[in-house]
Structure formats: C-alpha cells, structure tokens
Amino acid sequence: MITQTNTTKKSTFNMDLCKALLSANITLNKLSNQVFQNFLELYTGKEIPYETTLRKGYIDDCFIETMEKIREYISDHKIWISIDETTDAEGRFIANVIIGTLETEKFGKIFLLNTEELEKANYSTVSKLFDKSLSILWPDGIKHDNVLLFLSDVAPYMVKSGQTLNALYSKMIHVTCTAHNLSHYNNIMCSYSELYKLYF
C-alpha cells in the first residue's frame, strides 16, 4: 500500500529509494504499479511512498548531493565542455551540457551537468547556457582558465557561440565535430589528453 508521507520529515529509506530509481533510470511513476509496490513492500518491510512524495521531498536533495560529488571530483581539473541541442516531441529546444576532466594519466570522467529548455536555438541562448552551466559547477566564481575545450556540432550559431565565448575563456579551443554524440566521446578523449599536454 502506498502512503503519503510528510515531506518535512526526511526518510532515509525514501532517499535511498529515490537515488536507486534515478540511478537505474527507472521513472518514479513506476511506484504506482501494484505488482512493483507489493514486491518492494514484501522484501523491504517498508511502506512505499507516493511518486509525488519523492518528487517534492527528495529529488532536490539527490540533485544537491550529486552536484557536490561532481564539484568535488572536478576540483581544479582542467575540463572540456560540450553542448548539444535537439528538438523534443513537442517542438521544444532542449540543450544538454556535458563536461569532462582532462587528465594526463587516464581518461577523464564525464558528467551531464545541465539540461535546459531554450527559448530558441541561437548563439545568444547557447552562450548564456554555457556560462550558466559553468556557474552551476563553480557557484563561487567560474574558473575561466580551467575550461580548455568546447566541443559542438558545426551549426553556424554554435560556431558563433565559440567565437563569442573565446573572449571570456581565452585558453579555450572550440572544436566542431560532426560525430559529437555521447557514444563518440571516449574515442576523442585521447586527442583531448594530447592537447592538454601541449598546454601544460
């Protein structure tokens, strides 16, 4: 049986359940599935919260905890950043911002930093998203000299964004790549590491 819990009282079980579902890419609305509910209750001995309980009371905490882990790992590493924009089923412009560390001894780690709906896709909105995303990573002040690479597709507004951003990120190189999907990132990390060695 699903119970509505008081979101002002944080439950360790609810937090762990929320983390587990999110990390496994299981949508929270699966909690309304009666068979799934019964399974969880049988083997955990816990009352299963409503989806809305987790959304209102725990997702923000998961986000904050995840961002702290990303910030802790990034620390003073040099990074690359990529922005890719697509249109969803409702015609909205959705942009994903991915960052990764540039490391000399091993492949760096890759993180999804931000996902945001854009009013429209142009160099202005992309440039603002670039800055906004890095201010999420570094809330006490963007470390401009730590951003060495910007990877994007060859869309004219992306090229213009790279040119505009170079004024603020003077050590950054803008690389346009037609094969910029996530599945290709590991293949180009070797090149990034070599570029990093040239810088430092």
Salt bridges, closest charged atoms under 4 A:
GLU51 OE2 - ARG55 NE 2.72
ASP61 OD2 - LYS10 NZ 3.22
GLU65 OE2 - LYS19 NZ 2.84
GLU65 OE2 - LYS69 NZ 3.61
GLU68 OE2 - ARG71 NH1 2.84
ASP76 OD1 - LYS143 NZ 2.77
ASP84 OD1 - HIS180 NE2 3.15
ASP88 OD2 - ARG92 NE 2.65
GLU90 OE1 - ARG92 NH1 3.90
GLU103 OE1 - LYS106 NZ 3.88
GLU116 OE1 - LYS132 NZ 3.05
GLU194 OE2 - LYS197 NZ 3.46
